[in-house]
Amino acid sequence: MATDLTKGSITKNLLRMAVPSMIGFSAQMLYDLVDIFWLGQLSSNAVAGVTVFTTVFWLFEALNEVIGSSSISLIAQAYGKKDIERTNLAIEQTITFKFVAASIAAIVLVFFLKPLMSIFIKGDTAVLGLEYGYLRIFFLPIMFSSYSVNTALRCIGDARSVMKIMILASVLNVVLDPILMFETIPWVKLPGLNMGAFGAALATIISQTVSFIIGFYYIFSGKKGIKPSLKGLFRLDKEMSKKLLTIGLPNGLETFLRNVSGFIVLLFVAMFGESAITGVGVANKLGGFAIMPLVGLSMGGSAMVGQSLGAGEVERADRASKVTGYIGMAAMILATAVAFLYGEQIMGIFTDDALAITYGAQMLRFVSVGLIFVGYGFGLGTAFSGSGYNMPLMLSSIVGQWVVQIPVLLITILWLKLPIHWIWLSYVFSDVAITLVKLVFYQDGKWRYRRVHA
């Protein structure tokens, strides 16, 4: 059910929103890890190919982020004001714009995928990456749209339904992967469909499609206290459209620049060989799994901030963002301990490439230290995303990645020819810088006076 987050205990409401989101996103990341695990059973080349595809793929995620970050403040603040009609309108327009943006991105990506991937990999590795990638691109509109319905449910305080949807999708993906990928299904020795890397992509898009259909039904059935119109998906509201394209523009630019920097970082990694790419691919998936508590906290905190500001409860919004940051730091301290104690063992689950395991374990240890700062920064970021004041998120990312990380890599790896662990250190320096910039803007307090609705 939808929840009014402007009343009651901040910590209790935050955890009520965040824990289901954590579980849901963790389940989603689990099927990413399962993909990597099964791809690792095919070959180390398959892991490297999909890693490069994913890096190129996420260059286009900026289009999703522009509209998605706009929709958080628009939906949450409208719902906080108890303006159900405007809440419905914001949801309708968000889904429509996401679908259109994803269709444009898919068309562009089809033309640029192969030449971009060829910068990093050749031969069988490239073939496996493309085999996986083209199917994922075709279903990009469904992927973006599934994000929209999940965001809408969270913004009205119903994180539990999203959790159930994401768990179902993850379980489906886990079951389908070995069936679709292998000639003989591992462990059970039953016949499979032997689709290889293509089968891994097919399992993912089937799961995402099921997730979208269920979420879409929840949103449009009227059972959640809101009832957007199907006709509204085909009607353009100029005011709402403008806000969807402008409020989140800094986030979109931030995401694009962050993903471009990730592309450049992978170029430095590639200088150390395909084993390094494989190690980074696995470590990135594991790191993504580790920060799922932060994603859940961020979703819950942003909804709380948005509803509180919509209701005029500025001090409550302030306290909510700080509590989110403190809990985030605590969660990342635990993740850091796991990385230091069990890095090699965890890496060994996903690949038998000894050098990749060494590189990946090193990366996990270094990067996990930076995640402690990231945990606090995610909390501060809820003040910006919930209020619709997204410029600090863009500026912090520019400073972290383009003023700090990329210059560090140029100096240490390209010019001084230092070892690969300087790549891992560059992430730590970047994370610290990003958090410091967010802190400066948070203390400045302009977010306290921003509203996305007149």
VOGU-3710 file (C-alpha; in Angstrom, 3 decimals, decimal comma):
1> matdltkgsi> 0,000/0,000/0,000  0,982/3,627/-0,503  2,436/5,314/2,589  2,403/8,907/3,877  6,066/9,459/4,794  5,472/12,910/6,290  4,350/11,436/9,617  5,885/9,107/12,192  9,453/8,085/13,012  12,017/9,101/10,383
11> tknllrmavp> 14,238/6,085/10,976  11,315/3,670/11,001  9,833/5,147/7,813  13,236/5,201/6,144  13,860/1,541/6,923  10,297/0,652/5,936  11,044/2,130/2,516  14,722/1,260/2,253  14,797/-2,379/3,366  12,358/-3,607/0,685
21> smigfsaqml> 14,267/-1,532/-1,887  17,579/-2,974/-0,663  16,217/-6,496/-0,940  14,707/-5,809/-4,350  17,857/-4,241/-5,803  20,027/-6,910/-4,206  17,872/-9,533/-5,898  18,286/-7,651/-9,179  22,048/-7,531/-8,753  21,984/-11,203/-7,853
31> ydlvdifwlg> 20,819/-12,112/-11,317  23,613/-9,939/-12,743  26,034/-11,978/-10,627  24,376/-15,190/-11,789  24,862/-14,047/-15,399  28,561/-13,484/-14,710  28,838/-16,827/-12,917  27,338/-18,775/-15,826  29,255/-16,740/-18,397  32,390/-17,643/-16,459
41> qlssnavagv> 31,450/-21,300/-16,940  31,452/-20,672/-20,702  34,858/-18,936/-20,702  36,852/-16,010/-19,349  36,427/-14,461/-22,825  32,651/-14,417/-22,344  33,031/-12,455/-19,098  35,400/-9,972/-20,759  33,084/-9,540/-23,765  30,006/-8,849/-21,637
51> tvfttvfwlf> 32,032/-6,510/-19,394  32,988/-4,374/-22,387  29,414/-4,438/-23,738  28,064/-3,319/-20,368  30,519/-0,413/-20,239  29,416/0,767/-23,695  25,740/0,046/-22,945  25,680/2,289/-19,889  26,977/5,278/-21,845  23,373/5,616/-22,996
61> ealnevigss> 21,836/5,309/-19,532  21,985/9,097/-19,216  18,688/9,346/-21,120  17,034/7,163/-18,485  18,569/9,199/-15,681  17,326/12,576/-16,972  13,687/11,512/-16,849  14,028/9,129/-13,915  15,546/11,659/-11,531  12,995/14,276/-12,587
71> sisliaqayg> 10,175/11,848/-11,913  11,295/11,162/-8,320  10,751/14,747/-7,199  7,675/15,305/-9,388  5,813/12,202/-8,223  6,898/12,296/-4,562  6,176/16,006/-4,057  2,782/15,782/-5,781  1,866/12,801/-3,631  3,138/14,589/-0,513
81> kkdiertnla> 0,771/17,476/-1,323  -2,064/14,921/-1,683  -2,506/16,034/-5,314  -3,449/12,656/-6,792  -4,391/14,073/-10,202  -0,938/15,571/-10,648  0,665/12,396/-9,308  -1,140/10,407/-12,000  -0,055/12,878/-14,681  3,586/12,710/-13,620
91> ieqtitfkfv> 3,521/8,904/-13,769  1,896/8,839/-17,214  4,372/11,274/-18,708  7,354/9,529/-17,095  6,511/6,155/-18,627  5,925/7,671/-22,059  9,129/9,686/-22,090  11,186/6,770/-20,815  9,921/4,515/-23,600  10,650/7,112/-26,290
101> aasiaaivlv> 14,107/7,912/-24,885  15,008/4,212/-24,758  13,881/3,691/-28,356  16,144/6,537/-29,520  19,062/5,192/-27,472  18,585/1,678/-28,872  18,667/2,910/-32,478  21,860/4,885/-31,893  23,515/2,080/-29,947  22,936/-0,479/-32,702
111> fflkplmsif> 25,139/1,557/-35,030  27,915/2,342/-32,553  28,165/-0,848/-30,480  30,548/-2,858/-32,663  33,100/-0,076/-33,367  33,147/0,976/-29,701  33,641/-2,577/-28,471  36,400/-3,190/-31,017  38,525/-0,612/-29,194  38,922/-3,085/-26,310
121> ikgdtavlgl> 38,464/-6,616/-27,626  38,787/-8,676/-30,798  38,016/-12,166/-32,068  35,902/-14,589/-30,029  35,710/-12,200/-27,082  34,085/-9,523/-29,260  31,745/-12,059/-30,878  30,485/-13,212/-27,467  29,983/-9,622/-26,293  28,012/-8,705/-29,420
131> eygylriffl> 25,982/-11,917/-29,246  24,901/-10,917/-25,750  24,583/-7,205/-26,476  22,342/-6,873/-29,519  19,422/-8,630/-27,833  19,758/-6,461/-24,721  19,663/-3,348/-26,922  16,461/-4,443/-28,675  14,613/-4,614/-25,338  16,003/-1,363/-23,927
141> pimfssysvn> 12,550/0,382/-24,010  11,121/-2,351/-21,782  14,065/-2,028/-19,400  13,654/1,761/-19,061  9,877/1,442/-18,656  10,239/-1,144/-15,902  12,407/1,356/-14,015  9,594/3,918/-14,352  6,836/1,835/-12,816  9,109/0,782/-9,954
151> talrcigdar> 10,087/4,400/-9,262  6,443/5,463/-9,259  5,549/2,833/-6,674  8,429/3,856/-4,411  7,538/7,545/-4,649  4,051/6,859/-3,287  5,589/4,858/-0,445  4,981/1,323/-1,750  8,485/-0,131/-1,773  7,246/-3,569/-0,737
161> svmkimilas> 5,460/-4,249/-4,025  8,590/-3,276/-5,933  10,618/-5,658/-3,778  8,291/-8,544/-4,640  8,452/-7,738/-8,348  12,240/-7,563/-8,356  12,632/-10,797/-6,402  10,301/-12,594/-8,819  12,253/-11,277/-11,812  15,539/-12,309/-10,235
171> vlnvvldpil> 14,381/-15,836/-9,441  13,082/-16,186/-12,997  16,428/-15,050/-14,395  18,369/-17,427/-12,144  16,225/-20,374/-13,292  16,318/-19,482/-16,994  20,070/-18,803/-17,292  21,398/-22,397/-17,226  18,407/-23,708/-19,200  18,957/-21,279/-22,058
181> mfetipwvkl> 22,777/-21,152/-22,021  23,984/-24,764/-21,908  23,508/-27,904/-23,963  23,303/-29,873/-20,717  22,023/-27,992/-17,655  24,770/-28,087/-15,001  24,184/-30,187/-11,865  20,798/-31,582/-12,938  22,144/-33,036/-16,242  18,942/-32,288/-18,159
191> pglnmgafga> 19,052/-31,050/-21,776  19,249/-27,278/-22,243  18,849/-25,000/-25,272  22,600/-24,351/-25,766  22,276/-20,637/-26,649  25,471/-19,561/-24,878  25,900/-15,831/-24,221  22,743/-15,101/-26,240  20,822/-17,264/-23,765  22,098/-15,184/-20,842
201> alatiisqtv> 20,786/-12,030/-22,521  17,464/-13,733/-23,323  16,991/-14,770/-19,692  17,559/-11,175/-18,590  15,134/-9,579/-21,032  12,404/-12,146/-20,256  12,789/-11,319/-16,563  12,701/-7,565/-17,195  9,575/-7,914/-19,351  7,742/-9,860/-16,649
211> sfiigfyyif> 8,812/-7,227/-14,101  7,444/-4,415/-16,277  4,090/-6,119/-16,914  3,441/-6,733/-13,213  4,501/-3,224/-12,162  2,424/-1,690/-14,946  -0,624/-3,598/-13,709  -0,094/-2,410/-10,132  0,174/1,218/-11,217  -2,806/1,292/-13,559
221> sgkkgikpsl> -5,183/-1,005/-11,652  -6,118/1,657/-9,106  -5,281/-0,664/-6,206  -2,488/1,572/-4,900  -4,494/4,738/-4,260  -3,572/6,229/-7,635  -4,981/5,540/-11,086  -3,113/6,899/-14,097  -4,914/6,689/-17,422  -3,837/4,541/-20,349
231> kglfrldkem> -4,948/7,380/-22,612  -2,576/9,636/-20,707  0,329/7,649/-22,120  -0,514/9,026/-25,569  -1,190/12,620/-24,517  1,521/15,268/-24,197  1,404/17,704/-21,281  3,794/20,538/-22,189  4,426/21,769/-18,638  5,113/18,298/-17,254
241> skklltiglp> 7,180/17,354/-20,285  9,386/20,387/-19,826  9,955/19,565/-16,167  10,761/15,939/-16,922  13,401/17,055/-19,403  14,915/19,883/-17,347  14,817/18,944/-13,642  16,862/15,812/-14,198  19,132/17,241/-16,903  22,043/17,704/-14,460
251> ngletflrnv> 21,620/14,059/-13,397  21,610/12,954/-17,015  24,770/14,903/-17,747  26,327/13,522/-14,561  25,445/9,967/-15,563  26,768/10,444/-19,082  30,046/11,942/-17,880  30,383/9,237/-15,222  29,855/6,497/-17,778  32,255/8,121/-20,239
261> sgfivllfva> 34,844/8,229/-17,458  34,119/4,536/-16,827  34,767/3,904/-20,513  38,104/5,735/-20,232  39,040/3,884/-17,037  38,434/0,599/-18,870  40,897/1,761/-21,532  43,542/2,010/-18,800  42,523/-1,404/-17,454  42,811/-2,901/-20,957
271> mfgesaitgv> 46,498/-1,897/-20,989  47,035/-4,752/-18,502  45,343/-7,419/-20,694  42,061/-9,334/-20,957  42,541/-10,924/-17,533  42,416/-7,439/-16,056  39,170/-6,734/-17,949  37,697/-9,995/-16,651  38,774/-9,189/-13,080  37,305/-5,700/-13,267
281> gvanklggfa> 34,086/-7,045/-14,780  33,529/-9,453/-11,890  34,674/-6,932/-9,257  32,324/-4,281/-10,643  29,375/-6,664/-10,391  30,354/-7,547/-6,814  30,806/-3,857/-5,992  27,402/-3,156/-7,478  25,923/-5,824/-5,238  27,678/-4,309/-2,213
291> implvglsmg> 26,179/-0,854/-2,763  22,606/-2,120/-3,090  21,920/-1,074/0,533  22,884/2,456/-0,537  20,580/2,329/-3,544  17,716/1,165/-1,333  18,460/3,862/1,240  18,700/6,477/-1,492  15,342/5,490/-2,968  13,678/5,528/0,443
301> gsamvgqslg> 15,399/8,733/1,545  14,569/10,569/-1,697  10,894/9,639/-1,399  10,867/10,822/2,232  12,578/14,106/1,371  10,252/14,684/-1,582  7,070/13,985/0,381  8,295/16,064/3,341  9,142/19,065/1,185  5,833/18,719/-0,642
311> ageveradra> 4,101/18,900/2,760  6,254/21,880/3,866  8,197/19,834/6,449  11,711/21,117/5,652  13,371/20,123/8,930  11,998/16,601/8,595  13,539/16,399/5,122  16,859/17,590/6,579  16,851/14,944/9,291  15,839/12,220/6,818
321> skvtgyigma> 18,824/12,876/4,547  21,289/12,866/7,472  19,920/9,615/8,900  20,181/8,068/5,423  23,867/9,057/5,261  24,742/7,623/8,681  23,085/4,281/7,980  24,778/4,184/4,563  28,227/4,629/6,108  27,605/1,820/8,576
331> amilatavaf> 26,532/-0,540/5,796  29,651/0,206/3,739  31,990/-0,412/6,696  30,576/-3,939/6,801  31,090/-4,344/3,023  34,713/-3,196/3,388  35,385/-5,834/6,048  34,009/-8,573/3,766  36,153/-7,375/0,835  39,358/-7,446/2,899
341> lygeqimgif> 38,673/-10,841/4,461  37,222/-12,812/1,557  38,167/-11,013/-1,695  39,990/-13,909/-3,408  37,462/-16,528/-2,332  34,541/-14,523/-3,684  36,313/-13,763/-6,973  37,134/-17,451/-7,386  33,434/-18,301/-7,545  33,070/-16,451/-10,851
351> tddalaityg> 36,286/-17,202/-12,765  39,162/-19,667/-12,716  41,548/-17,146/-14,296  44,167/-16,755/-11,536  45,353/-13,349/-12,713  41,779/-12,075/-12,991  41,140/-13,254/-9,424  44,201/-11,356/-8,183  43,259/-8,161/-9,998  39,625/-8,371/-8,913
361> aqmlrfvsvg> 40,446/-9,017/-5,249  42,851/-6,049/-5,225  40,190/-3,817/-6,734  37,568/-4,919/-4,210  39,814/-4,043/-1,268  40,836/-0,615/-2,514  37,430/0,431/-3,826  35,578/-0,722/-0,688  37,429/1,914/1,363  36,032/4,629/-0,893
371> lifvgygfgl> 32,547/3,174/-0,478  32,502/4,301/3,155  32,566/7,895/1,899  30,095/7,011/-0,842  27,667/5,755/1,821  27,494/9,165/3,463  27,362/10,922/0,099  24,331/8,877/-0,966  22,494/10,169/2,107  23,299/13,790/1,299
381> gtafsgsgyn> 22,219/13,157/-2,277  18,649/12,374/-1,196  18,222/16,056/-0,319  19,038/16,993/-3,901  17,020/14,301/-5,692  14,016/14,695/-3,374  13,919/18,475/-3,832  14,649/18,464/-7,561  17,870/20,465/-7,046  20,114/18,115/-8,987
391> mplmlssivg> 22,974/20,398/-10,008  25,181/19,357/-7,036  24,987/15,720/-8,129  26,350/16,644/-11,550  29,088/18,907/-10,224  30,251/16,402/-7,618  30,594/13,732/-10,291  32,498/16,049/-12,635  34,952/16,902/-9,869  35,356/13,298/-8,720
401> qwvvqipvll> 35,822/11,695/-12,093  37,185/14,408/-14,390  39,126/16,656/-12,016  40,460/13,851/-9,803  40,253/10,303/-11,210  41,156/10,761/-14,889  44,142/13,091/-14,169  45,408/10,620/-11,541  45,291/7,834/-14,141  47,037/9,939/-16,769
411> itilwlklpi> 49,866/10,731/-14,374  50,301/7,355/-12,684  49,482/4,831/-15,427  50,176/6,592/-18,721  53,138/8,783/-17,787  54,805/7,164/-14,765  53,943/3,559/-15,786  53,006/2,635/-12,207  51,311/-0,689/-11,304  47,613/-1,425/-11,794
421> hwiwlsyvfs> 46,715/-0,771/-8,158  46,879/2,947/-8,965  43,723/2,413/-11,002  42,041/1,094/-7,860  43,389/4,024/-5,812  41,948/6,469/-8,330  38,458/5,264/-7,367  39,125/6,062/-3,707  40,359/9,583/-4,484  37,313/10,132/-6,690
431> dvaitlvklv> 34,832/8,913/-4,060  36,287/11,197/-1,393  36,134/14,215/-3,716  32,529/13,483/-4,722  31,408/13,283/-1,092  33,177/16,524/-0,151  31,491/18,427/-2,992  28,073/17,064/-1,980  28,737/18,129/1,602  29,545/21,693/0,544
441> fyqdgkwryr> 26,291/22,010/-1,428  24,279/20,315/1,303  25,539/22,794/3,899  24,821/25,657/1,498  21,153/24,720/1,921  19,638/25,869/-1,374  17,940/22,488/-1,707  15,740/23,414/1,282  13,888/26,005/-0,789  13,553/24,177/-4,107
451> rvha> 10,194/22,820/-5,250  9,240/21,247/-8,579  5,554/22,166/-8,309  4,217/25,703/-8,170
//
